[in-house]
Amino acid sequence: MPSFIVQSILNRGSNDDPEMSEFVETNFDEKSGIVPCKAPWGRWWQTVAELHIEVEVPEGTRAKAISVSVQPTKIKVVVAGTTIIEGKLYSVVREDETLWTLEDKKILHIVMSKADPMHKEKVWEGLLTDNYTADPWVLLEMRKKLDLERFQMENPGFNFSGAQLAKSYDKVSDSEREKWEQRANK
């Protein structure tokens, strides 16, 4: 396991419950922001436990004009009869824990629970296996953000929202950059 160096001022919190479950909800993205991956229809981002998708829909769209179908490995999003997203998800989600909302009749927000949020090194490199992949810089920032969120979950009495990591992944490897360029050129 790689060693981490956390550079931060650690604020001791009052949340020292010894009976906390293995998984702790931290709302880390609310405290420290998100690392979004832009897409033609909007953006997506991830936390340790969830995947978020924001689809920009025509202003005034009503919920009855939206269809969101999620299976453990597939997603299909249709707005006003037009398929916006369809394909095989990058990894597995819990379909029965999917939630979507229409915000201000112009943003469709979909939240899916990852099937294995505690798998330490699992970062979704793309929304789908063959589309909407993160560029190397965004992927690097996502990895850093997820590592900090894991620290927060493992140490709920501390605040890692402003921390920075120094880890061996600080440089994007040539192979990762080449893989991304090949996907982007398809």
Secondary structure, 3 states (H helix, E strand, C coil): CCCCEEECCCCCCCCCCCCCCCCCCCCHHHHHCCCCEEECCEEEEECCCEEEEEEECCCCCCHHHEEEEEECCEEEEEECCEEEEEEEECCCEEEEEEEEEEECCCEEEEEEEECCCCCCCCCCCECECCCCECCHHHHHHHHHHHHHHHHHHHCCCCCCCCCEEECHHHCCCHHHHHHHHHHHCC
